[in-house]
Amino acid sequence: MYTPRFCLRSFETADREGREVVLMMLFEALIATNVAYLRMRPETPNLYASGVRYVEEPPGEEDWQDIPETMARRSGDCEDLACWRIAELRVRDGEHAHPFLKCAERNGGVLYHVAVRRLDGSLEDPSRVLGMP
């Protein structure tokens, strides 16, 4: 089985704008993977009916999961859930939703959170819907 894994040691050396560009590109890669999966497996449940819950990863860990991995674990964090939801909107509803990246400075670092920017401009946050406090 071919399972790509990114180890981005240089990520922290980029400035904030550079990191955000990289994250947006990685979101689109995960969305594309999820779109392909949904096209091949149309019987996949919708995110909100899947039984998957939001679970925050431990500090220092950041595993990005596609739909089958998220279903197997029965949980995901913000990028896993937002990228699933965006793929679902693109494939099933024909809506070209996009990732929306929120950044907050905390303890000398940057905390990232991703949600869904709907076509009408509204924000949808699958993490909150699925249990994030």
N, C-alpha and C positions, 0 to 999 in steps of 0.2 A: 504494500500500500504506500502510495506517495503522499506524505503529509508535510507540507512546508512549515517551517518554524522560523520566525524572525527573531534574531537576537540583535537588538539595536543599541549597542553600547554607546554609540555616538549621539543618541537622541538627546541626552542631557547637555551635550556640548553646544547644541544649536540654540539660537535665541528663541524667545517665545513665539515669534511669528513663524520661524522655521519649523518649530515643533508642531504648531497648529496646521501648517501645510502638510506635513508628514501624516499627522493623525487623520486629516480629511481624506487623504489618498488611501490610507489603510482602511478607513470606514468604507470607502467605495469598493475596495477589493473584497471586503467581507460581504457587503451587500451583493456584489456580483456573484459570489459563491452561493449565497443564499437564494438569489434569483434562479440560478441554474438548478439548484436542488428543488425548488418549488415547481419549476417547469417539468422536471423529471418525475416528481412525486406530488401530483396535485391533491392527493388524499391527505397530505400533511395538515394537521389541525391548525387553525388560526392561533396566533400567539396567545391571545387572551383566553382561549378555550383549551389550551394545551396542558394545563396543570403545572406549568413552569412558574417558579417564583423568583423574585429578586433576592440574590445573596451577594453581599459585598465580599470581595476577595481580601485575604489578609494583606496587611501592609507589605509592600515590596513585591507582591505577586501580581501579575497582569497577564492572564491567559485569555486570549480572544477565541471565542467558540463559534462555530457555524451552527446551523439549525440542528443537525442530527446529534452533535455533541451536547448542545444545550438540552435537547430532549432526553438524552441518556443520563445527564447529570440531574435533570429535573430543576435546574437553576441556572441563572446567569446574572451578570452584572450589566451596567448600563450599555456598553457597546454591543454586547451580545444581543440584548433585548431590542435596542433601537434599530440595529442593522437587520434583525429578523423582521421587525414591524415594517421598516421601509421596503424591504424586499417584497413582503406580503402586499403592501399597498401598490407597488409597481406592477406585480404580476397579476394580482386578483382584481384590483380596482382600476388599473390603468393610470393611477395617480403617481406622478413623478415627485414623491416626497424626497427630502434631503436630510442628512444629519445636521443637527444644530449643536455646536460645541460651546459649552459654558466653561469658563475658567475662573478660578478664585485663588488668590494668593493666600497661602497658609504656612506658618512656621518656616518662612524663608523659601518655600517651594510653591509650585503651582498644582492645584487640584483640578482635574478635568472631569466633566460630566457631559454625556451626550444624550440628546433627546431627538425627537422627530419634528422637522419643520414641514407642516402640511402645505399643500398647494395654495390654500387660502391665506397663508401666512401665520396661522395659529400653530402653537407648540403642543405636542403630545409627548408625555413622558411615560413610556412603558415601565420604567423602573418604579415610579410612584404607583402606577396602577397595580403592579405586581408585588407590592410590599415594601418598597423602600421608605423608611421613615422620613 
